[in-house]
Amino acid sequence: MSTIKQVKHLFSRAGFGMRFEDMAGFERIDVKRAVKLFLEPQNADEPLSLIQGQTDYMALLKGDVASRKMFQQQERQEEKDLNLGWINKMLNTNAVLQEKMTLFWHNHFACRTKNAWYAQQLNNTMRTNALGSFKTLLFQVAESPAMLQFLNNQQNQKNHPNENFAREVMELFTVGRGNYTENDIKESARAFTGYGFNKEGEFTMRKFFHDYGEKTFMGKTGNFTGEDILNMLLEKKETAHFLSNKLYKYLVSETPDPTRVNAMADVLYSSNYEIKPLLEFVFNADWFYSDKNTGNLVKSPIDLLVGLSRQFYITYDRPEVLLQFQKVLGQVLFYPPNVAGWTGGRNWIDSSSLMYRLKIPSTLLTGGLIDFEGKADPEDEAYIATMRNAQQFISTRVQAQPNWDKFDQTIPKGTSKTDLVNFLLEPQASKALLDGISQTSDNRAAIVEIVSSPEYQLA
């Protein structure tokens, strides 16, 4: 594999795809140097700051009907603003790896809350630690109002333990299913009693609710706190393996290679759960760039939308349409289906979503019409109501403008239609697509056909 092809693959997995303008900075350097550039700290993104503070919920809910209605409208508007704010950050960032990993942690620590202030806090915690310490990230997530609220730990108190938070910490965040017992759940739930937050949205240890009794967890006995439980879980190599397996599926292949995953787990465990050395190991490994690991991952809806928008410098007169795209494609930011998050991989594709996936690129690049059909399920209706009038999206122009002039200026001289295919696609193009491209009238027509192909759905 040529160096530029390797770097293009790196952009595909560590970011949202390579643009022609990126080639100028990377075509004369080797892969190791490219990896270092991706990991450089000076590219760090600023936190999201769209939501300015905590709303006094209790005061609002005690108000009259009009006040409560106004509060609900504000709540929905903040949800919408936060979603589009993060999309906008991904569209414009230079810190692509940081945002790509924030997206990974967003699914790993899947959480749903109507409180946009809590959601923004948690998202910024993930962004700050995206390439840092998983240990720090885990501890901060465990103290985040969003997660404590979502998993009912505010109700977890001595003599009446709530096991939701303790169960998910083990099953989904650390060691994984099969590596703990029901008794471990019960005992660790006691250790997390008292973990809560105040009305300002700040973590607080409510000492009067904490169970100070002796607990037995994973073969050890003591007066354990929540921090003790998290530290014991990190001591288990199963945690490093669980994370490495999940990252392999996110960055390399939907079918994990046990030997590679074990090697990744060794790196993560020996570095005390520092994320950057693990990514450096993966991105510098020969197997990461092998043919079988190239062009084999289905793009998530966010990857597809962000990558396409970045590639063609698309701007949106009405950004709300991005919410509807997320809905029909099956991934609405800040709104995972459950605590296990989005399944991903081939599950992104079904007959309905594939139709939209193939139509959205050409619609965005030509300012065309797109029909949105179907009714939201009851759990989704509240979120989709963030749009002023969902019906306006049933059949409408998306009002998006690609900057074709800027895109054309970045294409190297002498680039053929076949070169465009090879650059814009990660997998090899089919003969049918190549034959179709050769019949197009000009480069723009060829490009629209390329990005509307099934091959464009793969990274």
Sequence and secondary structure as in RCSB ss.txt:
>XXXX:A:sequence
MSTIKQVKHLFSRAGFGMRFEDMAGFERIDVKRAVKLFLEPQNADEPLSLIQGQTDYMALLKGDVASRKMFQQQE
RQEEKDLNLGWINKMLNTNAVLQEKMTLFWHNHFACRTKNAWYAQQLNNTMRTNALGSFKTLLFQVAESPAMLQF
LNNQQNQKNHPNENFAREVMELFTVGRGNYTENDIKESARAFTGYGFNKEGEFTMRKFFHDYGEKTFMGKTGNFT
GEDILNMLLEKKETAHFLSNKLYKYLVSETPDPTRVNAMADVLYSSNYEIKPLLEFVFNADWFYSDKNTGNLVKS
PIDLLVGLSRQFYITYDRPEVLLQFQKVLGQVLFYPPNVAGWTGGRNWIDSSSLMYRLKIPSTLLTGGLIDFEGK
ADPEDEAYIATMRNAQQFISTRVQAQPNWDKFDQTIPKGTSKTDLVNFLLEPQASKALLDGISQTSDNRAAIVEI
VSSPEYQLA
>XXXX:A:secstr
  HHHHHHHHHHHHSS   HHHHHHHTTS HHHHHHHHH GGG      SS S   HHHHHTS HHHHHHHHHHH
HHHHHHHHHHHHHHHHH S HHHHHHHHHHHHHT    S HHHHHHHHHHHHHHTTSBHHHHHHHHHT HHHHHH
TTGGG BTTB   HHHHHIIIIISS TTSS HHHHHHHHHHTTTEEE TTS EEE GGG   S EEETTEEE   
HHHHHHHHHHSHHHHHHHHHHHHHHHT SS  HHHHHHHHHHHHHTTSBHHHHHHHHHT GGGGSGGGSS SB  
HHHHHHHHHHHTT EESSTTHHHHHHHHHT  TT  SSTT    GGGG  HHHHHHHHHHHHHHHHT EEE  S 
  HHHHHHHTTSS GGGGSEEE  EE  HHHHHHHS TT  HHHHHHHH SS   HHHHHHHHTSSSHHHHHHHH
HTSGGGGB 
